Amino acid sequence: MALEAELSEEGRRTVNLDPGYLSEANVIIATAKNHYHRVPLAEGVYAHMEYVLKDGRIQFLPWTYPDFQSAPYLEFFNDLRERFRSERRGEKAGSVADAARAVPSGSWLYMEEFTLA
């Protein structure tokens, strides 16, 4: 991604931006790496389900990345999920930037709702 390159230092990536999708049922990120549990979206792009949201809490999957299992990520996604749910109910919610403060330095996420054409 262009922003990752722009923020790199001496040719080394300092942030990792993962495009993704948040719903009331799951968190999905896009990846260029195919694997048995990933769904093709477009040529060279696959959907990777990171979490499912069940019984009011985040549930890990066998392939959930270790950093996505850490407390700061869980805090980020739980906060983001609550903001998403508030917005769907028509309530005012804080910004994604506010939620991102919970993610450790050097680990960034880019989450947005998208539609496949």
N, C-alpha and C positions, 0 to 999 in steps of 0.2 A: 504494500500500500504506500502511496505517496507520503502520507503523514508519518508513517513509521520510518521511511527513509529520511525525511526531513528532520526528525528528532533523533536520528542515530548519531553516535559519537565514534569517530575514527572507524567508520564502516560497520559498527556493531549496533544492533538494534537495542534500544533502551526501553521501548514500550512495545506491547503486543496488542493490536487492535483486532478484536474478533467481531465481525458483523454477525448479528443474530436476531432472534425473534423471541419475545416474551409473550406468553399467553397465561390465562388463569390455570392452565393445565401443565405447562412445560416451559423449558428454556431450551432453545435450539440455536446452535451456532453454525455458521457456514465454514467449510474447510475445503482445501484442494486435495486432501488425501482420502482415497477411497478405502473402505473397510467393510466387513460383512454386515455391520449394523447401520451403515449410513445409506441415505437415500439420495440418488442422483437428482439434482435440481436443474442443472444445465451442464454443458460440456465442461468437465473439469471442476465442477462445484457440487458439493455434497452437503446434505443436512446431517448434522451430528446432534442428537438429542443429549443434552448435558444432564438435565434433571427432569423429574416429573414432580408435580405438585399434587400430593395425595394426603387426604385426612388433615388438611390445613397446614402441611409442612412439606419441605423439600425432601425428596427421596433420591438418593444416589442410584446410579445405574452401574453395572459392572465396569463400564468404560469411562465413567466420569473422571476427568482429569484430576490429579491430586490437588492442584492449586484451587480448583473449583470446589473442593471439599473443605478448604480451610475456613476458619471462622470469619475472616474479613470478607471473603466472597459470599459466604452464606448470609452475612449481615447485609451486604450490598443487594443481593437478589431478593431477600425477604423484604427489605425496604422498598426496592423497586416494584416488587409485586404488590405491596400495599398501596403504593402511589398509583399503579395501574388500576387496581380495583377501585380506588377512590375516584379516579377520573371517569371510569366507566359508570359509576353511580352519580356522576355529575358534581362531585365535591371538588374543591380546590386541593391540589396536591403540590408538594414541593417539586423541585426540578430534579432531573436525572443527575445533574452535577452535584447536588446535595447528597444524593445516594452514593455517588462515586467516591466521596471522601472516605468511605469505609474501606475501600480497596487499597492494599499496600502500594507504596511508591514503586514505580517501575512495572506495575501490572495494571493495564488499562483495558477497559471493555467498551465496545461501541455497540449499543443495543438499539435497534429501531424496528418498528413494525414495517414489513415490506410485503409487496404483492408480486407474485410471479406472473409474468405475462404469458 
